[in-house]
Amino acid sequence: MAGASCHSNDSLQLPPSLCCNTYSVCYLSESAQWCRVAAGVGEERSEAVSYSNSDCLMGSRLCNQLFHASYVSGAFGTEWSVKYNQQEICALKGSTVFMSGTLTHPGGLRVTEVFWVIDPALNLSWPDMSKNPDFSGRVEYLGDEQKLVSLKLRDVMKKDEHEYCVRIKTDQEMQKYLQRPGVRLTVTELCVEAPEEVTEGETADLTCKTTCSLTDPTFIWYKNGRPLTTKTIKNNQLHLQTVSSEDAGSYSCAVGGSQHLRSTAHSLRVRYPPKSVSVSISPSGEIVEGSSVTLTCSSDGNPPVKMYTWFKGSTPVGEGKTYSIPNIRSEDSGEYTCQSRNDLGERRSTDLQINVLYPPKSVSVSISPSGEIVEGSSVTLTCSSDGNPPVKMYTWFKGSTPVGEGKTYSIPNIRSEHSGEYTCQSWNDHGQRRSTAIHLNVLYPPKRVSVSISPSGEIVDGSSVTLTCTSDGNPPVKIYTWFKGSTPVGEGKTYSIPNIRSEDSGEYTCQSRNDLGERRSTDLQINVLCKLLLIV
């Protein structure tokens, strides 16, 4: 590469205080007045001499001849050059950039100052960039100044995009050098290019983009601030093969070695049908008949769930995010589910079991065996009731008198005195209830058959007497038969003897009969007294 310097030659003379640069362009050396021809740039000189433009044009032609003659003949000896390691650098905003080159200069010169300048074609004074306030605290010059020239620029930003050139001064005033073209710096930021929204099950590609080409970058991806290690990363692209709702989040990218310089986060939304559908109940705890409960359906879906449908078993019972049951009854017990729906589908929750607690109800008594109850047989009474929790205690009553405990009450060898009204009282943790009465009617043949006589006292010949038969039987006695001794003498509940005679004296009995049998009374002795005739 060629640089700018001033030289003289005996065979080709320039006007005093005119210099050539190795771009073959003439320029004036006076510090206050510059002459620019073609793309040449002037260099400051101490002499204050002014020349016309025609002098500059003449000098330019002579410069061309001088440069050609010097290059071919080796009049300069070892030529000036700076070989930059890179002439195009792409850097991340906020990173540190290194620019370097190898310096070659003519023999006999000692480099006294090396610094870097920016955009020398735009700023003719070629100032040291380290003194520029825009670079304050960010510039560091490295190297040995004789062969290696390096620039370390920290925390680069967009406004640092310039052409950077090495400027060299030596111990000879006329031997100065500027190497251009220099190093062109481009500053970029990382940017994630991706869809805003995808549907579950689709594929998605996220690209980490720059405005220039970084040197051998290794891209690192982050989700919600944490590095991704389980996804497919190819070059600058993150590939999501089968998108799920778990892939939704904030994605950013970085380059290896500069992980602290991440891209702006990109939010990826995933559309999916309802999932994680669940039902909660309020208040929690036991549900007692007569109280009120509210079921609430919760679900995760994108877009949000639009419709909720409630089921008891397989039967729809309501709509909406909540379902309330005021004054709950035992018949409300069962399995409840909520079905959530959005634009992409529907899903039903697992079952929620509602168990309504209530005191005993529908308490009833059954008897076994059924049919007529005959004295001497055995019967069993069974108490049935509906309660939640189940009935713990059963108490049996005959009338108002407790007669037993337990779900059943048995009466072996039943007697007539067991007839009556029986009830069962059921108890659980929430209350008690008594059944309606069941009547036990014990059937038996006649018993306690007895005969009474009227009038009582002595029976005198010619008087009248009536015998009455009394007995206990179920069903009641239908037939009464009267006997004198073993001879039947009459029927009916009563037996009358008008104008009784002595021959009516004897032992009388009554036989009572019903559908179940018969029984005879004990003997009643009738003794008829004769009348005494008083003869005067």
C-alpha positions as CSV (number, residue, x, y, z in Angstrom):
1,M,0.0,0.0,0.0
2,A,1.2,3.5,-0.7
3,G,1.3,6.3,1.9
4,A,1.8,10.1,1.9
5,S,5.4,11.6,2.2
6,C,7.5,14.5,0.9
7,H,10.6,13.9,-1.2
8,S,13.0,15.9,-3.5
9,N,15.0,14.8,-6.6
10,D,17.7,16.6,-8.5
11,S,16.5,15.6,-12.0
12,L,12.9,16.6,-11.5
13,Q,12.5,19.9,-9.6
14,L,9.3,21.0,-7.9
15,P,8.6,24.6,-7.0
16,P,9.8,25.5,-3.5
17,S,7.5,24.3,-0.7
18,L,5.5,21.9,-3.1
19,C,5.3,18.3,-2.0
20,C,4.2,15.1,-3.7
21,N,2.4,12.2,-2.0
22,T,2.6,8.7,-3.3
23,Y,-0.9,9.0,-4.7
24,S,0.9,11.1,-7.4
25,V,-0.8,14.3,-6.3
26,C,0.7,17.6,-5.6
27,Y,-0.2,19.8,-2.7
28,L,0.8,23.1,-1.2
29,S,2.8,22.9,2.1
30,E,1.5,26.1,3.6
31,S,-0.6,25.4,6.6
32,A,-3.3,28.0,6.0
33,Q,-4.0,27.5,2.2
34,W,-4.5,24.0,0.7
35,C,-4.6,23.0,-2.9
36,R,-6.4,19.7,-3.6
37,V,-6.0,18.0,-7.0
38,A,-7.9,14.8,-7.8
39,A,-8.2,12.8,-4.5
40,G,-5.0,14.1,-2.9
41,V,-4.8,15.4,0.6
42,G,-2.4,18.1,1.8
43,E,0.2,17.8,4.5
44,E,1.0,20.5,7.0
45,R,4.4,22.3,6.5
46,S,6.1,25.0,8.5
47,E,6.8,27.3,5.6
48,A,4.1,29.9,4.8
49,V,4.3,30.1,1.0
50,S,1.3,30.5,-1.3
51,Y,1.0,29.2,-4.8
52,S,-1.6,29.4,-7.4
53,N,-3.7,26.5,-8.7
54,S,-1.6,26.5,-11.9
55,D,1.5,25.8,-9.8
56,C,-0.4,22.8,-8.2
57,L,-1.4,21.4,-11.6
58,M,2.2,21.7,-12.8
59,G,3.4,20.1,-9.6
60,S,1.0,17.2,-10.0
61,R,2.5,16.3,-13.4
62,L,5.9,16.5,-12.0
63,C,4.8,14.3,-9.0
64,N,3.7,11.6,-11.4
65,Q,7.1,11.6,-13.1
66,L,8.9,11.8,-9.7
67,F,6.9,8.9,-8.2
68,H,7.5,6.7,-11.3
69,A,11.2,7.5,-11.4
70,S,11.6,6.9,-7.6
71,Y,9.7,3.6,-7.5
72,V,11.6,2.2,-10.5
73,S,15.0,3.4,-9.5
74,G,14.6,2.8,-5.7
75,A,15.4,6.3,-4.8
76,F,13.2,5.9,-1.7
77,G,15.1,2.8,-0.5
78,T,12.6,0.6,1.6
79,E,9.2,2.1,0.9
80,W,6.6,3.1,3.5
81,S,3.8,0.6,4.2
82,V,1.4,-0.6,6.8
83,K,-0.2,-4.0,6.2
84,Y,-3.5,-4.2,8.1
85,N,-4.5,-7.6,9.3
86,Q,-8.1,-6.9,8.4
87,Q,-9.6,-4.1,6.4
88,E,-13.2,-4.9,7.1
89,I,-14.3,-5.5,10.6
90,C,-17.9,-6.3,11.7
91,A,-18.3,-5.9,15.5
92,L,-21.1,-6.2,18.0
93,K,-22.3,-3.0,19.6
94,G,-20.8,-2.9,23.1
95,S,-17.9,-5.3,22.2
96,T,-14.1,-4.6,22.2
97,V,-12.4,-4.3,18.8
98,F,-8.8,-4.9,17.9
99,M,-7.2,-3.4,14.8
100,S,-3.6,-4.1,13.9
101,G,-1.0,-4.0,11.2
102,T,2.7,-4.5,10.4
103,L,4.7,-1.3,9.8
104,T,7.6,-1.0,7.2
105,H,9.5,2.3,6.8
106,P,12.6,3.5,5.1
107,G,15.9,2.9,6.8
108,G,17.6,5.6,8.9
109,L,14.3,6.8,10.4
110,R,13.1,6.4,13.9
111,V,9.4,6.4,14.6
112,T,8.6,8.9,17.2
113,E,4.8,8.8,17.2
114,V,2.1,6.3,16.1
115,F,-1.6,7.0,16.4
116,W,-4.8,6.3,14.7
117,V,-7.1,8.7,12.8
118,I,-10.6,8.4,11.6
119,D,-11.9,9.2,8.1
120,P,-8.8,11.1,6.9
121,A,-10.4,12.0,3.6
122,L,-13.0,13.9,5.6
123,N,-10.9,15.6,8.2
124,L,-7.8,17.1,6.7
125,S,-6.1,17.8,10.0
126,W,-5.7,14.0,10.8
127,P,-6.1,14.4,14.5
128,D,-5.2,11.7,17.0
129,M,-8.5,9.9,17.6
130,S,-7.6,9.2,21.3
131,K,-7.9,12.9,22.0
132,N,-11.5,12.9,20.5
133,P,-14.0,13.2,23.4
134,D,-16.3,10.7,21.6
135,F,-13.6,8.0,22.3
136,S,-12.7,9.2,25.8
137,G,-11.6,6.2,28.0
138,R,-12.2,3.7,25.2
139,V,-9.0,3.8,23.1
140,E,-5.7,2.0,23.9
141,Y,-2.7,1.9,21.5
142,L,-0.7,-1.3,21.5
143,G,2.4,-2.6,19.7
144,D,6.1,-1.6,19.6
145,E,5.7,1.4,17.3
146,Q,8.6,0.2,15.1
147,K,7.0,-2.8,13.5
148,L,3.6,-3.5,15.1
149,V,0.7,-1.0,15.3
150,S,-2.5,-1.9,17.1
151,L,-5.7,-0.2,18.3
152,K,-8.0,-1.5,21.1
153,L,-11.4,0.2,21.0
154,R,-13.8,-0.7,23.8
155,D,-17.5,-0.6,24.0
156,V,-18.0,0.2,20.3
157,M,-21.2,1.9,19.3
158,K,-23.0,2.7,16.0
159,K,-21.4,6.2,15.8
160,D,-17.9,4.5,15.8
161,E,-18.5,3.3,12.2
162,H,-15.5,5.0,10.4
163,E,-12.4,4.3,8.4
164,Y,-9.5,3.9,10.8
165,C,-6.0,4.6,9.5
166,V,-2.5,4.5,11.1
167,R,-0.6,7.9,11.2
168,I,3.2,7.7,11.7
169,K,5.6,10.4,12.5
170,T,9.4,10.1,12.6
171,D,12.4,12.0,13.8
172,Q,12.7,13.7,10.5
173,E,10.0,16.3,9.9
174,M,9.7,15.5,6.2
175,Q,9.2,11.8,6.8
176,K,5.6,11.3,7.9
177,Y,3.1,8.6,6.8
178,L,-0.6,7.9,6.6
179,Q,-1.8,4.5,5.4
180,R,-5.1,4.3,3.5
181,P,-7.3,2.8,2.7
182,G,-7.5,1.8,6.3
183,V,-9.7,-0.5,8.4
184,R,-13.5,0.0,7.8
185,L,-15.5,-0.7,11.0
186,T,-19.2,-1.7,10.9
187,V,-21.1,-1.9,14.1
188,T,-24.1,-4.2,14.4
189,E,-26.6,-5.4,16.9
190,L,-28.1,-8.9,17.2
191,C,-31.7,-9.1,16.3
192,V,-34.1,-12.1,16.6
193,E,-36.2,-12.6,13.5
194,A,-39.1,-15.0,14.2
195,P,-42.9,-15.3,13.9
196,E,-44.9,-13.5,16.6
197,E,-47.2,-16.5,17.1
198,V,-47.3,-20.1,16.1
199,T,-49.8,-22.9,16.6
200,E,-49.0,-26.0,18.7
201,G,-47.7,-28.8,16.6
202,E,-46.3,-26.6,13.9
203,T,-42.5,-25.9,13.3
204,A,-40.9,-22.6,13.9
205,D,-37.4,-21.1,13.0
206,L,-35.9,-18.3,14.9
207,T,-32.9,-16.5,13.2
208,C,-30.3,-14.4,15.0
209,K,-29.6,-11.6,12.4
210,T,-26.8,-9.0,12.0
211,T,-26.4,-6.2,9.5
212,C,-22.8,-7.4,8.7
213,S,-20.9,-10.6,8.7
214,L,-19.3,-11.5,12.0
215,T,-16.1,-13.5,11.9
216,D,-16.7,-17.2,12.7
217,P,-19.5,-16.6,15.2
218,T,-20.9,-19.3,17.5
219,F,-24.5,-18.5,18.3
220,I,-26.0,-19.1,21.7
221,W,-29.7,-19.0,22.3
222,Y,-31.6,-18.1,25.5
223,K,-35.2,-18.6,26.6
224,N,-36.4,-16.5,29.4
225,G,-32.8,-15.6,30.2
226,R,-31.5,-19.2,30.4
227,P,-29.3,-20.9,27.8
228,L,-31.0,-23.5,25.6
229,T,-29.2,-26.8,25.4
230,T,-31.9,-29.2,24.2
231,K,-33.0,-27.5,21.0
232,T,-31.6,-27.8,17.5
233,I,-29.2,-24.9,16.7
234,K,-27.8,-24.6,13.2
235,N,-25.5,-21.7,12.3
236,N,-27.6,-18.6,13.4
237,Q,-30.9,-20.4,13.4
238,L,-32.9,-22.1,16.3
239,H,-35.3,-24.8,14.9
240,L,-38.4,-25.8,16.9
241,Q,-39.5,-29.0,15.3
242,T,-42.9,-29.6,16.9
243,V,-43.9,-26.5,18.8
244,S,-45.7,-27.0,22.2
245,S,-47.1,-24.6,24.6
246,E,-44.0,-24.9,26.7
247,D,-42.0,-23.3,23.9
248,A,-43.8,-20.0,24.5
249,G,-41.5,-17.4,26.0
250,S,-38.9,-14.7,25.5
251,Y,-36.0,-15.6,23.2
252,S,-32.7,-13.8,22.7
253,C,-29.4,-14.7,21.1
254,A,-25.7,-14.0,21.7
255,V,-22.4,-14.8,20.2
256,G,-19.8,-17.0,22.0
257,G,-17.3,-14.8,23.8
258,S,-19.8,-11.9,24.0
259,Q,-22.6,-13.6,25.9
260,H,-23.2,-10.4,27.8
261,L,-24.1,-8.6,24.5
262,R,-27.5,-10.3,23.9
263,S,-30.1,-9.3,21.4
264,T,-33.3,-7.7,22.3
265,A,-35.7,-10.4,23.5
266,H,-38.4,-11.6,21.1
267,S,-41.6,-12.9,22.6
268,L,-42.9,-16.0,20.9
269,R,-46.6,-16.8,21.5
270,V,-48.0,-20.3,21.1
271,R,-51.6,-21.0,20.3
272,Y,-53.0,-24.2,21.8
273,P,-56.3,-25.8,22.8
274,P,-57.3,-25.9,26.5
275,K,-55.2,-28.0,28.8
276,S,-54.7,-28.5,32.5
277,V,-58.5,-28.2,33.0
278,S,-59.4,-28.7,36.7
279,V,-62.3,-28.0,39.0
280,S,-62.2,-26.6,42.5
281,I,-65.0,-26.3,45.1
282,S,-65.8,-23.7,47.6
283,P,-66.2,-23.9,50.5
284,S,-63.8,-26.8,50.9
285,G,-64.5,-29.5,53.4
286,E,-67.7,-31.5,54.2
287,I,-70.8,-30.6,52.2
288,V,-73.9,-30.7,54.4
289,E,-77.4,-30.8,52.9
290,G,-78.9,-27.3,52.8
291,S,-75.6,-25.5,52.4
292,S,-74.5,-23.8,49.1
293,V,-71.4,-24.7,47.0
294,T,-69.7,-23.1,44.0
295,L,-67.6,-25.0,41.5
296,T,-64.9,-23.1,39.6
297,C,-63.3,-24.3,36.3
298,S,-59.6,-23.4,35.7
299,S,-57.8,-24.1,32.4
300,D,-54.8,-23.0,30.4
301,G,-55.4,-22.1,26.7
302,N,-54.3,-19.7,24.1
303,P,-56.4,-18.0,23.0
304,P,-58.2,-17.9,26.4
305,V,-61.1,-20.2,26.9
306,K,-64.4,-18.8,25.6
307,M,-66.9,-21.4,26.8
308,Y,-67.3,-23.5,29.9
309,T,-69.9,-26.3,30.0
310,W,-70.7,-28.2,33.3
311,F,-71.7,-31.9,33.4
312,K,-73.1,-34.1,36.1
313,G,-72.1,-37.5,34.8
314,S,-72.8,-37.2,31.1
315,T,-75.7,-34.7,31.5
316,P,-75.0,-31.0,30.9
317,V,-76.1,-28.9,33.9
318,G,-74.8,-25.4,33.3
319,E,-72.6,-22.9,31.5
320,G,-69.9,-20.4,32.7
321,K,-66.6,-20.4,34.5
322,T,-68.5,-21.1,37.8
323,Y,-71.4,-23.3,38.7
324,S,-73.3,-22.7,41.9
325,I,-75.7,-25.1,43.8
326,P,-77.7,-23.2,46.4
327,N,-79.4,-25.2,49.2
328,I,-77.8,-28.4,48.0
329,R,-79.7,-31.7,48.4
330,S,-78.7,-35.3,48.6
331,E,-79.7,-35.9,45.0
332,D,-77.0,-33.3,43.9
333,S,-74.4,-35.8,44.9
334,G,-72.4,-37.2,42.0
335,E,-69.4,-36.6,39.6
336,Y,-69.0,-33.2,38.1
337,T,-66.8,-32.2,35.2
338,C,-66.0,-29.0,33.4
339,Q,-65.4,-28.8,29.6
340,S,-63.3,-25.9,28.4
341,R,-63.4,-24.7,24.8
342,N,-61.5,-22.2,22.7
343,D,-61.0,-21.6,18.9
344,L,-58.5,-24.6,18.7
345,G,-60.4,-27.3,20.6
346,E,-61.9,-28.5,23.9
347,R,-60.9,-30.5,26.9
348,R,-62.7,-31.9,29.9
349,S,-61.5,-31.9,33.5
350,T,-61.2,-35.0,35.6
351,D,-64.2,-35.8,37.8
352,L,-64.9,-34.0,41.0
353,Q,-67.0,-36.1,43.4
354,I,-69.6,-34.2,45.4
355,N,-70.7,-36.1,48.4
356,V,-73.6,-34.4,50.2
357,L,-74.0,-35.4,53.9
358,Y,-77.5,-35.5,55.4
359,P,-79.3,-37.0,58.4
360,P,-81.4,-40.2,58.0
361,K,-84.4,-40.0,55.8
362,S,-86.9,-42.5,54.2
363,V,-86.8,-44.5,57.4
364,S,-89.1,-47.6,57.1
365,V,-89.8,-50.9,58.8
366,S,-90.4,-54.3,57.1
367,I,-91.6,-57.5,58.6
368,S,-90.6,-61.1,57.9
369,P,-92.2,-63.4,57.2
370,S,-95.0,-61.4,55.6
371,G,-98.6,-62.4,56.0
372,E,-100.6,-63.3,59.1
373,I,-98.7,-63.6,62.4
374,V,-99.8,-66.5,64.5
375,E,-99.0,-66.9,68.1
376,G,-96.0,-69.1,68.6
377,S,-94.3,-68.2,65.4
378,S,-91.2,-66.0,65.0
379,V,-91.0,-62.6,63.3
380,T,-88.2,-60.2,62.4
381,L,-88.5,-56.5,61.9
382,T,-85.9,-54.8,59.7
383,C,-85.2,-51.0,59.7
384,S,-84.2,-49.4,56.4
385,S,-83.0,-45.8,56.0
386,D,-81.1,-43.4,53.7
387,G,-78.4,-41.3,55.4
388,N,-74.9,-40.0,54.6
389,P,-72.8,-41.0,56.4
390,P,-74.6,-44.3,56.9
391,V,-76.8,-44.8,60.0
392,K,-74.7,-45.8,63.0
393,M,-77.5,-46.6,65.5
394,Y,-81.0,-48.1,65.3
395,T,-83.5,-48.0,68.3
396,W,-86.8,-50.0,68.4
397,F,-89.9,-48.8,70.1
398,K,-93.2,-50.5,71.0
399,G,-95.4,-47.5,71.4
400,S,-93.2,-45.1,73.3
401,T,-91.2,-47.8,75.1
402,P,-87.7,-48.7,73.8
403,V,-87.5,-52.5,73.3
404,G,-84.3,-53.1,71.3
405,E,-81.3,-51.9,69.4
406,G,-79.8,-52.8,66.0
407,K,-80.9,-52.8,62.4
408,T,-83.2,-55.8,63.0
409,Y,-85.5,-56.7,65.9
410,S,-86.6,-60.3,66.3
411,I,-89.4,-61.8,68.4
412,P,-89.2,-65.6,68.7
413,N,-92.3,-67.6,69.8
414,I,-94.5,-64.5,69.5
415,R,-97.4,-64.1,71.9
416,S,-100.6,-62.1,71.8
417,E,-99.1,-59.6,74.2
418,H,-96.5,-58.7,71.5
419,S,-99.3,-57.1,69.4
420,G,-98.9,-53.4,69.0
421,E,-97.3,-50.5,67.0
422,Y,-93.5,-50.7,66.4
423,T,-91.2,-47.9,65.2
424,C,-87.5,-47.7,64.4
425,Q,-85.4,-44.6,65.1
426,S,-82.2,-44.1,62.9
427,W,-79.2,-42.0,64.0
428,N,-76.1,-40.7,62.2
429,D,-73.6,-37.8,62.8
430,H,-76.1,-35.3,61.3
431,G,-79.3,-36.2,63.0
432,Q,-82.1,-38.7,63.6
433,R,-85.5,-39.7,62.2
434,R,-88.2,-42.2,63.3
435,S,-90.1,-44.5,60.9
436,T,-93.9,-44.6,60.7
437,A,-95.4,-47.2,62.9
438,I,-96.0,-50.8,61.8
439,H,-98.8,-52.7,63.6
440,L,-98.2,-56.2,64.7
441,N,-101.4,-58.2,65.0
442,V,-100.8,-61.6,66.6
443,L,-103.5,-64.1,65.9
444,Y,-104.4,-66.8,68.4
445,P,-107.2,-69.3,69.3
446,P,-109.6,-68.5,72.2
447,K,-108.1,-68.3,75.6
448,R,-109.3,-67.4,79.1
449,V,-112.8,-68.8,78.4
450,S,-115.1,-68.3,81.5
451,V,-118.8,-68.4,82.4
452,S,-120.7,-66.0,84.6
453,I,-124.3,-66.4,85.9
454,S,-126.9,-63.8,86.5
455,P,-128.4,-63.2,88.9
456,S,-125.8,-64.4,91.3
457,G,-126.7,-66.0,94.5
458,E,-129.1,-68.9,95.3
459,I,-131.1,-70.3,92.4
460,V,-134.6,-71.2,93.5
461,D,-136.9,-73.5,91.6
462,G,-139.0,-71.4,89.2
463,S,-136.6,-68.5,88.9
464,S,-134.7,-67.5,85.7
465,V,-131.0,-67.5,85.2
466,T,-128.7,-66.4,82.3
467,L,-125.2,-67.8,81.6
468,T,-122.7,-65.6,79.8
469,C,-119.5,-66.9,78.1
470,T,-116.4,-64.6,78.0
471,S,-113.2,-65.4,76.1
472,D,-110.2,-63.7,74.5
473,G,-109.3,-64.7,70.9
474,N,-107.8,-63.1,67.7
475,P,-109.7,-63.1,65.5
476,P,-112.7,-62.8,67.8
477,V,-114.7,-65.9,68.8
478,K,-117.3,-66.7,66.2
479,I,-119.1,-69.7,67.8
480,Y,-120.1,-70.3,71.4
481,T,-121.5,-73.8,72.3
482,W,-123.1,-74.6,75.7
483,F,-122.9,-77.9,77.4
484,K,-124.5,-79.5,80.4
485,G,-122.1,-82.1,81.3
486,S,-121.1,-83.5,77.9
487,T,-124.5,-82.7,76.3
488,P,-124.8,-79.6,74.0
489,V,-127.7,-77.6,75.3
490,G,-127.4,-74.3,73.3
491,E,-125.5,-71.8,71.1
492,G,-124.5,-68.2,71.5
493,K,-122.6,-66.0,73.8
494,T,-125.4,-66.3,76.5
495,Y,-127.6,-69.2,77.6
496,S,-130.8,-68.5,79.4
497,I,-132.9,-70.9,81.5
498,P,-136.3,-69.4,82.4
499,N,-138.5,-71.0,85.1
500,I,-135.6,-73.2,86.2
501,R,-136.4,-76.6,87.6
502,S,-134.5,-78.9,89.9
503,E,-133.7,-81.1,86.9
504,D,-131.7,-78.2,85.4
505,S,-129.2,-78.6,88.2
506,G,-125.8,-79.7,86.9
507,E,-122.4,-78.6,85.5
508,Y,-122.4,-76.2,82.6
509,T,-119.5,-75.2,80.3
510,C,-119.0,-72.9,77.3
511,Q,-116.9,-73.8,74.3
512,S,-115.5,-70.8,72.3
513,R,-114.3,-71.2,68.7
514,N,-112.5,-69.0,66.1
515,D,-110.6,-69.7,62.9
516,L,-107.6,-70.8,64.9
517,G,-109.2,-73.2,67.3
518,E,-111.5,-73.7,70.3
519,R,-111.4,-73.8,74.0
520,R,-113.9,-74.8,76.7
521,S,-114.4,-73.0,80.0
522,T,-114.2,-74.6,83.4
523,D,-117.4,-76.0,84.8
524,L,-120.1,-73.8,86.4
525,Q,-122.2,-75.8,88.9
526,I,-125.9,-74.8,89.0
527,N,-127.8,-76.1,92.1
528,V,-131.6,-75.4,92.0
529,L,-133.2,-75.2,95.4
530,C,-136.9,-76.4,95.9
531,K,-139.5,-74.1,97.2
532,L,-141.0,-75.0,100.7
533,L,-144.8,-74.9,100.9
534,L,-146.1,-73.7,104.2
535,I,-149.4,-75.3,105.1
536,V,-151.3,-73.7,107.9
